[in-house]
């Protein structure tokens, strides 16, 4: 694996409420997480940090004794996210100022040329294979629902005034159901995990072009491009290149 990760406050926010974790290629477990927090002055920062730490710890603690079948590894990712949800929710109830805080979360566990994916919110995971970029997650957002219902077009969704309204987030309720999926992650495939501070500022085509042009500097260039476009939110990007045979 080759792994590149970076987070930036952007141009408009007072603090960075994104959090992330990226395994190093030498680590036993290939694990990559992005969370985009929300709520109060520092509630978002707390929610995203708790979510990333809890998910990481749960998967790393339980990975060895989990049977490494497709079903069991999906279940591991799902249980980790549900555990993180419980911790964020309980913290929000302990401290009045944190009431209502929450976060998106993207989780990728890589094992044997497969990506085990967990998703809540409107942060995203993409896979680049050969000459094609594919979004592997579906936004849990109000505008995504409008697009699915045929009420607005995909182009109209890009500039809709309620584009940041989520229909699902981690930590806002006592229980949450994450989207869980498994995708092939073959040699030379690239995964991109990102908060919406990037995807609201640049197109999927721009993302693809920057990553495939020079992956070594792509995180910097993506963040620079988002900031040049306004940098209206925190920006976090993890890029994972599968160099395994």
PyMOL commands that set and color helices and strands:
alter all, ss='L'
color gray80, all
select helices_A, chain A and resi 43-62+70-94+96-98+142-149+154-158+196-199+204-213+215-228
alter helices_A, ss='H'
color red, helices_A
select strands_A, chain A and resi 2-8+18-22+30-38+102-103+105-111+114-120+124-129+132-135+179-184+190-194+235-241
alter strands_A, ss='S'
color yellow, strands_A
deselect
rebuild
show_as cartoon
